[in-house]
């Protein structure tokens, strides 16, 4: 296997940088990410236009859809003031950050914004704050045979979850309660499987 890989690499016509240059780049990236791990939580990554009447753009308040990553089109870029900020620089350099640094930032934000859950008197029962979502997988299986796309989507497990959670607030979905018997898994709600003898 090593000989086959070596033969493939030998056939590549691209000239690689010297080993010292590669080691210097790797060292620089490691030093950069070591500092970024502690610096990123201190920066605001929101666009400058967001919630700004001055930098809101010609089409309304907030950031343009391109800046929010909702589309790849650049038609409306000229209608918005793309003000330079730290968040823009960080997003531009996002490929330089290691996955572990991004994951640490995401986990830190998740833990900091988790909604507190009051404990139950019985440690084997879920608190009242943990709601129950009802899902019928048998109905979802039957709905998959329907010809209408809307019916299939509505009766699917995802459609049932969307219907159940549509009226919930963001704080209710940010819970991370760990009960006995959950194996250390954090949960925001309980799932009751209708017509089945087990719950999730």
Buried (B, 14 or more C-beta within 10 A) or exposed (E): EEEEEEEEEEEEEEEEEEEEEEEEEEEEEEEBBEEBBEEBEEBEEEBBBBEBEEBBBEEEEBBBBBBEEEEEEEEBEEEBEBEEBBBBEBEEEEEEBBEEBBEBBEEEEEEEEBBEBEEBEEEEEBBEBBBEBBBBBEBBEEBEEEEEEEBBEBBBBEBBBEBBBEEEEEEBEEBBBEBEEEEEEEBBBBBBBEEEEEEE
